[in-house]
Amino acid sequence: MTTTPTSAAPKSAAPPPRSVLRDPGFLRLWTGTTASGLATWALPFVLGLAVLHRDLDAAGLGLVLAARTVGFLVAVAVGGVLADRHSRRAVVLWSALAAAIAAPLLAAGLGRSLVLMTAAAVLAGAGQGACRPAFQALTAETVAPELRQRANAAMTMAVRSSTLAGPALTALLAAFLDVWTLLLGIGLLWLVAALIPGKGGDARATTANSAQGPAPRPGFRTEFLEGIREARRHPWFLAGLGALVAVIALGYSATSVALPLISRDRYDSEWVLAAAMTAYTVGALAGALVIARWRPRSQGWAAFAGLGVYGFAPLSLMLPVHPLVVVAAYAAAGVGIELFNVPWFTATQREVAPDKLARVSSLDFLVSYGLAPIGLALIVPAMAFFGVTTVLAVCAAACFLVPAAAALVPTARHFGRTPPATTD
């Protein structure tokens, strides 16, 4: 019989902090993510102020924002490959620095050169897009597996708080600062996002580095397709993407167009629009708080049910209900969306091969951000042709039925082949 000496235990085997908020590495990452979120949400608001100050016209605003979206969509795919090829921390650094450089370029072109502003907007969007999958993968490297659901809840709370604080803080600062200075402030936020996050651990697979010598690296297209093949290995992930398509391209797009119209025409008040959007964000914050600790036995089914709750938003706009019912429906939709998002991110970090995590995450962001403009472009003519009520009915049905169908896909019940550990 042999015994293991106490001194043989590795020092690195110390248990992780009981609270993710006590982990300095995660707090640095959270700070960087929050700064990038504030900068992302503040930019459209600051450019809107430029229109009010007549430094930019409405057509120019649309062009600049469209250019930012194009930059984002291209870079999010590129960033996923780069974050799997190289250090995730380095990708965050350089992508956030690109967005930081874009801010003074936007300021320089304000009122002088729309071409310069458009090019700077592409750069800003590229920086924003490239850092998203890198941040997602860096979370998996920084946080122990048993703490990731709480970490992802804290991350999504930072994003949702930014949607409230970003425009509000910008409006407050606009009373004292001009648009040029506010744009430079956005650049400073991106500098924080670039410099504050620490280096993650080595969570990526090492199979590619196990050979005696460095293997020739495949091309970009090959590596991107490897990410798609990895995503296809997980039926629950593909089902989740399909459900997101329905909710974002149909439900979210329809409510984005219909809510302002119904707030004006049915309730003759702008406060319904403002209250519903605020309730959605507050509901999302509440949902993140709940899912930070709640571990449903069938996590995937609970997540898809939460996603389906968004159907109550278009449903409330169909019916001549009291405006508080609309506000309550949006609050419920906000809660539900985070009951889906947080387990979805956590399962992706748990189930996807670590060396392909950024590429698979980039597919998620491509769907989430790429389909929203397409949905908006199609919803408007559909409402004009079929009527607002008919379109809202179809979109509400899709929000209810598609997540329900996705929940029937093999491995969807637990977002994986086996239930996740519940010791978090």
Phi, psi and omega in degrees: 000131180243152177238152179264122180299148179300324183290348181283345180293130181293142180295334182285357183274010179299142182295150178291163178303144180294331177243130180296336180287353175263002181270111182302323180297317178292321180298323176294318178295318179298319179297317179295319178296318179297317179298319179293324178295316177299317180295320181297313183282335181283329187301310179300325180293317179295319178294327174297322175296326177297325176293317179299325180274003178064024172274348181209138178267173185297320179295320177296321177299314179299319180295317182294316180292323177295320179296321177297319179296318178298315178301320180297310186295323178290315187285334182293326176288317178296317181298325177298318178293314182297322181290337173272337177281318190238186177298129177298324179297320179294322179295318175300315182301306187287326179290318178293325176296323177298316177295325178294320178293327181296329184298308177295333176292321174298318179296321180294325180276349184299119180076000184237312186216109177291330178296315179297318179295321179295315179297319178295324178294321175301316179296318178298315179296322179296318178297317179297315183291319183292330183279340185298304178295331178292318175300318181297315179289326179294329175299317179295328179284330187272325190253137176297147184306322184288350180250002189290327181295319176294322178296315179294326175296318178295323178295314182291330174295323177296318180295313181294322177297326179295326179294333176272311188283327183302299178298321182295315179295322179295318178298321179294314180292331181296340177289342184239340185237152177275173184297321181301315180292322178297322177296321176295325177297323176297321176299322178294322176299320178292329175296319175300315179298328181283321193259335187282314184303141178273178180280134178281178176280195180251074183275351183283155179296147183252010183298325182290339184254007185278347180289163181294325179234164181292129179280150177298135184279133177291167181287171182300314182299318180297317181291323177295318178294329174298322176296320177295317179297322177297317178298322181291342177288349185241094182304324180298327180290315178297321178296320178296320176298319178298319178294322177297322177302314182296314185288320184280306186289333181253296185297306183295318180296317181296316181290328178297324179278318188282326184301312178299321181295315183288325176300323181280312190276320183273318186256352177051043182201143177277346186291334177296317177300309182295318182292320181294316180293322177294318179298323178299314180292317178297320176298321178296320176298317178296319178298321178295321177297319181294311186285347175298331182241337184282131177237085179298147183297319176252083191296320180294317179297318179296322180294316179294325175297319177298319178297321181294338179300337179301336180301338179291338179293304176296329179297319180293332179281342179286326193257149179281068184263169174297143183302331178294334176293320177298314180298317179296322179296320178292322176298316178297321178297321177296317177300312184297322184295327178278334171297338173270311190300311187295310175298328179297311178297317183296318179294322178299316179294331182276319192266330185281144177305129186303325182282358177238009186297317182295322180292319178293320177298325180296328176297321178300312182291326176300317179292314185297315184267331186282329184275340181300311178297324179295316178299317179298320181294328182272331184293320184300307177295329178296319178294323179293327184272313186263342184102149184296316184297317180297315180296318179297322179296316179296317182292321177297317179298319179296320180296327178280315192277321184293314175299325178297318177294322179297327180293342180275352181291141177306140182075358181287333186300320183245009188053047181158174183282338178229152179299139177291159177295146182245028182266006181299000000 
